[in-house]
Amino acid sequence: MANKEELIRQLLSGLSDISHPLEGTSYLIVIGIIIRWIWPQSWNRFLKKIQANTTNDLDRE
């Protein structure tokens, strides 16, 4: 079995061959689904960290 560095090298090599935006988006969705499945708590914390502020300036007046 290949070691961790070899697997990362193969992944990066495959990702560097992306030639179309739709193909790249598809890869990001698949990677997100895999990460969500393996580490659901970490994924939820990540989403909370990057979420946009939902308060509206008009509500403050």
For each residue, the residues with C-beta under 8 A, 3 or more apart:
1:
2: 6 7 10
3: 6 7
4: 7 8
5: 8 9
6: 2 3 9 10
7: 2 3 4 10 11
8: 4 5 11 12
9: 5 6 12 13
10: 2 6 7 13 14
11: 7 8 14 15
12: 8 9 15 16
13: 9 10 16 17
14: 10 11 17
15: 11 12 18 27
16: 12 13
17: 13 14
18: 15 23 24 27
19: 23
20: 23 24
21: 24 25
22: 25 26
23: 18 19 20 26 27
24: 18 20 21 27 28
25: 21 22 28 29
26: 22 23 29 30
27: 15 18 23 24 30 31
28: 24 25 31 32
29: 25 26 32 33
30: 26 27 33 34
31: 27 28 34 35
32: 28 29 35 36 43
33: 29 30 36 37
34: 30 31 37 38
35: 31 32 38 39 42 43
36: 32 33 39 40 43
37: 33 34 40
38: 34 35
39: 35 36 42 43
40: 36 37 43 44
41: 44 45
42: 35 39 45 46
43: 32 35 36 39 40 46 47
44: 40 41 47 48
45: 41 42 48 49
46: 42 43 49 50
47: 43 44 50 51
48: 44 45 51
49: 45 46
50: 46 47
51: 47 48 54
52:
53:
54: 51
55: 59 60
56: 59 60
57: 60 61
58: 61
59: 55 56
60: 55 56 57
61: 57 58
